[in-house]
């Protein structure tokens, strides 16, 4: 199986897991819908050029930041950390499922999965 296809399956698994856990955590689906695409606001970094654009976009599209929110939830017990982390994980999984990857500094369309 090709690595790109495996990464797409991995994205689908992350999306499904995030949605199931969000449901079990009694998150509001209106908030899920409203915030689902919010990590894409980080592409506004491209206003400052490809280098900064890729940096900001990648910051919002790695699993590190949402996992940090989930860890904070583990320490604080505040459910909104859990809900935001799961929405963010779901967004990244959805992007990977569609074949969107992390950006290279060369151009917005150059990703680690393919040229979009």
N, C-alpha and C positions, 0 to 999 in steps of 0.2 A: 504494500500500500504506500502511496506517495506521502511524504511528510506534510505537504500542504493539506491533503485530505484529512490526515490525522489531526492537524491543528484545527481544521474546521469542525471535526467531531468533538474535539476537546472544547471548543467554543460552545457548541451546542450543549454539551454536558454542563458547562459552567452556567449557561443561561437557564437551563431546566432546573439545576440544583438551586440557583439563586431564587427562582420563582417559587419553587416548592418551599424552601426555607422561609421566604418572605411571607408566604401564605400561612405557614405554621406559626410565624412570629406575629400574626395578626396585623400586618402592615396594611395601610390604606392603599387600595389600588389606584385611587385618583392621584395620590402622591407618586406612586410608582410611574404612572403614565406621564405626569408632569415633569418628573426629574430624570426619566430614562435617558433622554438625549442630552442632558446638561453637560456631561463630560466633553461633548463635542464643542462646547464654547471655548475650550482650550486651543482650538485651532485658530483663534483670533491672534495667537502669538505669531502667526505668519505675517501679520502686518509689519512686524519688526524684521522680517526676512526669513529665509529658509532655516538658518541655524537655530534661531530662537523659536521659530514655529515648530520645528521638529522636537526641540527640547520640551516645550510646553505640552505639545500634543502627546508625546511619549510619557510625560509625567502623569497624565490623566488616563493613559491607556495601557498601563502595566497593572498587574495584580497587586503590586506593593501597597499603593495608597488605600484601596478598599480593604485589604487585609489588615492594615494598620487600624482602620476604623473598627473592624471586627474585634481586634485585640483590645482596643480601648473599651468597647462594649463589655468584653470579658472582665475588665477591671472595674468598670463603673456600674454596669448593669442598666445603663440608660438605653432604652430600646431604640431611640432615634439613631444612635451609632450603628446598631445592627441593621436597621432599615436602610440607612444611607449606604452602608457597606454592601448590602445585598443588591440594591438597585445598581450601584456602580459595577459590581461584579457581573451582573446580568448584562449591562451595557457592553462591557468588554467582551463577554462571551458572544453576544450578538454580532459585534464587529468581526470577531474571528470567524464566526460561522459564515458571514458574508464574504470572507476573504480579505478583510481589511487588517492590516498589520501595523506594526510600529514604523515610524517614518524615518527615512534617511535624510540627511541634510541637503542632499542633491536636489530634490524636488518633492513636492507634496505627494505626487503619485508614486514615488519610490518607497515601497514598504518591504518589510522582511518576508512577506508572503508572496508578493507579486508586484508588478507595476499595474496600478489601477487606472 
